[in-house]
Amino acid sequence: MEPFVYQGLPELPESAKQRAPRTPQERQLEISRIVPRLVALIDEHRRAAASMNIILSQQDMQCVIEALKEHARNGNPQPATAARDEVHAYVLQRLFEELSEEPSNILFTTKTSPDTVRYDAMESAFWMECLNELEKRLRNSTKFKK
């Protein structure tokens, strides 16, 4: 079976395939794979919201990202603090919920023996790195109302 390649990005180096990324280069390469996946999810939500006459703003996205960071710190996330009404709050909450599931959807493998592979979820520190990069990309995006 062919390995999954997202938008033509190169495969991970062999050293990174069997474990979570450790070096700065491995981490950056993995972030470059994960963040476009997150942006694609956000774009889906943005289009769905637009069909309900809700335009997501930079402030909306900042609230969702801050809530994701708070969630990663095991705090009390509040993704809809800037909601204008119940429908807008629902859209922000759903986006938060979908994005907050991503760290458990992205697994790293460790070969523990010739016949055994262990799957590990993404560590929260690495998820925070991904969120920081996502935040930078969204800040520079023209897709959201300023």
Secondary structure as the mmCIF struct_conf table of DSSP 4:
data_model
#
loop_
_struct_conf.conf_type_id
_struct_conf.id
_struct_conf.beg_label_comp_id
_struct_conf.beg_label_asym_id
_struct_conf.beg_label_seq_id
_struct_conf.end_label_comp_id
_struct_conf.end_label_asym_id
_struct_conf.end_label_seq_id
HELX_LH_PP_P HELX_LH_PP_P1 GLU A 2 PHE A 4
BEND BEND1 TYR A 6 TYR A 6
TURN_TY1_P TURN_TY1_P1 GLN A 7 GLY A 8
HELX_LH_PP_P HELX_LH_PP_P2 LEU A 9 PRO A 13
HELX_RH_AL_P HELX_RH_AL_P1 GLU A 14 LYS A 17
TURN_TY1_P TURN_TY1_P2 GLN A 18 GLN A 18
BEND BEND2 ARG A 19 ARG A 19
BEND BEND3 THR A 23 THR A 23
HELX_RH_AL_P HELX_RH_AL_P2 PRO A 24 SER A 51
TURN_TY1_P TURN_TY1_P3 MET A 52 ASN A 53
STRN STRN1 SER A 57 SER A 57
HELX_RH_AL_P HELX_RH_AL_P3 GLN A 58 ALA A 72
TURN_TY1_P TURN_TY1_P4 ARG A 73 ASN A 74
BEND BEND4 GLY A 75 GLY A 75
TURN_TY1_P TURN_TY1_P5 PRO A 79 ALA A 82
BEND BEND5 ARG A 84 ASP A 85
HELX_RH_AL_P HELX_RH_AL_P4 GLU A 86 SER A 100
TURN_TY1_P TURN_TY1_P6 GLU A 101 GLU A 101
HELX_RH_AL_P HELX_RH_AL_P5 GLU A 102 ASN A 105
BEND BEND6 ILE A 106 ILE A 106
STRN STRN2 LEU A 107 SER A 113
TURN_TY1_P TURN_TY1_P7 PRO A 114 ASP A 115
STRN STRN3 THR A 116 ALA A 121
HELX_LH_PP_P HELX_LH_PP_P3 MET A 122 GLU A 123
HELX_RH_AL_P HELX_RH_AL_P6 SER A 124 ARG A 139
TURN_TY1_P TURN_TY1_P8 ASN A 140 ASN A 140
BEND BEND7 THR A 142 PHE A 144
STRN STRN4 LYS A 145 LYS A 145
#
